[in-house]
Each structure stands twice: as structure tokens, then as C-alpha cells.
Amino acid sequence: MSKRDAFHSAIGGGLGSFRVLFVCTGNICRSPTAEGVFGKLVTDAGLARVITIDSAGTHGYHVGEAPDHRTQAAARRRGYDLSRLRARRVASEDFLRFDFLLAMDREHHEILARLAPPSAGHKVRLMMEFGRRSTHAEVPDPYYGGPEGFELVLDLLEDAAAGLLETLRLELDPRA
């Protein structure tokens, strides 16, 4: 199956809407940042009614918690509000509810691929596949590092989120 065919299959053959879940380890750094960045792009593009966004973690370490305070501070400096988000763990029904489950790194991708039912394995992708400028294949975990790690995460996710939106716009409206 070609990448384009897999994409069309993942979004139900172009039904006019799209649902994406961003996934990292604990859902307090990378995936809520991706949700916030992509959510702002989608809203600014006037597509919030056709693109649904959420985030989750592969592990339940922080269920119910807000994003890490350093994540929120870095995001806030760039105009993203993550304060309402709360961590949750990936659930089996996510493979049915979402068109794509976008992993932040290869480990998350492997976990999701193991959890996915056979009919949903094609929905699991790496977020950085949508990067346009970056050579990074993964979004690195900033949790144990300094503030520069949170800035790098934002740089990477802004790039990949813009690429994802560009891709979805073409799929939702080929005339765009």
C-alpha cells in the first residue's frame, strides 16, 4: 500500500473530517505541546469543526495532571495555552476513534503498534514524518533536561504541525 493510499485509508477515504491523537510517554510534555500547537493552527485556519485533536500517554504516570509547568511556560511564551489540558493514557477505543495516532518517538510508535488491533495498525505514525524543515526523526523528551529542550520540542512540533495541517488541507479539500 502506498503512503497516499494508507493516508486515504486512515482518514476513511476523505469523509471531510479528521481525528488525530498525539502520543508521548506521560502526556505532560510533548503530546500536550503537539495538541496545543496543532490546535492553534487548526483554529486559526478555521478548521476546528472538521479536525478533532487530543493527546494521551503510553503510560499512566500522570493521569489527571496538567502539563509540566516548564512545558506550559515555554508554550505560553509562544502563544499556546495548555492550562486546560489533562493527562490521560491511551485507551483501546482510541484506535477506533482516531484516524491517526501520532507518536513522538520510536518507542511510542512501537508501543502503539503492539496495542493497535490489526485493522488500525496503519493509523500509527511518527509525528516528525510531517516535518518540513527538520532532520529530526523523533521529538526528544525534554523532561530531564533544561529549558532549551522545551524550546527544541516547540521548534520541532511547530514545523511538523504545519506540515500535518498542510497535508490534511490537501486531503480534506484537494482544490486547496
N, C-alpha and C positions, 0 to 999 in steps of 0.2 A: 504494500500500500504506500503510495507517495505521501509526502508530508502534506500536500494540499488536500488529498483525499482523506487523510487522517484528521486534518483540521475540520473539513466539512462533516465528517462522521461525528467528531466531538461536539460540534455545535448543532447537531441534529439536521444537517443538510441546509442550514441557513433559514431557520424559523423566524428570524427577526428579533431574537433576544439572545443573550449570552450570560452565563453564570460562571464566575471564576472564584476559586478559593486559593488563597496564598498560604503556604505552609512552611513553618520552621520548627525548631525543637520545642520551645515552651510557649510560643505565641506571645512573647513580650518584647521582642526586639525587631527582628527582620520582617516577619509576616505582618504585624500590625503597621509597620512602616510602609510596606508594599500596599496594604489596604488603604492607608491614608493618602499616599502619593497617587495611586491609581484612581481612588475615589474622587480626588480633587480634579484630576484630568477629565474623568468621565463627566462630572458635574459641569465643569467649565465648557465642555464640548456639547452640553445639552443632551447627553445620552443616559442620564441616570434612570430613565424609565425603561430602558432596554438592556442595560448592563447591570447585573447584580453582583455585588462584591462582598467577600467575607474573608476571614483568616482563622487559622487554627494551628495547633501544635501537634507534633507526633507524640509528645509525652504530656502527661497531665500535671507537671510540676507546679504550674502557676494558675490553674483553673480559677476563674473568677477575678483574677488580679488585673489591674490596669497595666498598660505597657510600662516598662522600665523607665524610671524618671530621666535617665540620660537619653533614652530614645525619644521621649516626649520633648525634652528640651531642644535637642538637635532638630527635630521635626518642626517645632514651633518657630525656631529661628528662620525656617524656610517657608513658613506659612501653612503648615499642616497641623491640624488639631487631632490628636489621637486620644484625648482625655476620656471620651465616651466608650472607647473600645475595652473589652474584657476578654481575657484569655479563655480559650476552650480547647478541647482536644478533638482531633479528627475523629469523626464517627462513621460507621459503615454506611449510613444513609447519605453521607457527603458524596460518595461515588455515584449515587443516583441523582442527587440534587444539582450537582455542578457539572458544567461542560468541561472545565479544565481544573486540575489541581496542580498548582504551580509551586514546585519545591524550590527552596532557596539554595540547597546544595545537594550533592550526590547521595549523601546519607539519607536525607529526607526522601529523595526520589526512590531509593531502594526500599525504604520502609513503606512508602505509599504503594509501590509496585507490588510488594508482598501482600498488602492489605486489600488491594483492588480485586474485585471479582473479575473473572476473565473478560466479561463484556465491557469493562470500564478501564482496562489497563492502558488503552490509547489516550486516556484523558490526563495521565500523569506526565508532566513535562518539567523541565528546568526553567525557572524564571529568566535566566540570562540568555536563553535561546532567542529572546526578543530584544536583547541589547543591540543597539545600532552602532555605538562608538566604542564600547568597552571590549577589551580582550579577555576579561574575566569570564570563566565558565560558571562560577558559583558566586553567591553573595556570602562573604565571610562573616562569621559570628563575631560581633563587636563586644559581647558581654564581658569578657575578661580583660579587655584592653582599655586604652584611653579614649579620649573624645574624638581623636582622628578616625577611629574605627567606625563610629556612628556617622561621621561625615562621609566616609567612603561608602557605607551602606546606602546613604541617601543619594550619593552620586550615581551609584550603580542602579538603584531602583528607579530613579528619575529617568535614566536612559532606557532601561528595559520597559518601564511602564509606558513611556512614549511610543516605543516600538510595538508593544502589545496593543495599545489603542489604535495605532496606525493600521495594524493587521486586522483588528476587529472592524474598524470602519470600512475597510475594503470588503470584508466578508458580509457585513450587515447591509451594505449598500455598494455594490460593485461599481456604481457610477461615480462614487466619491473620489 
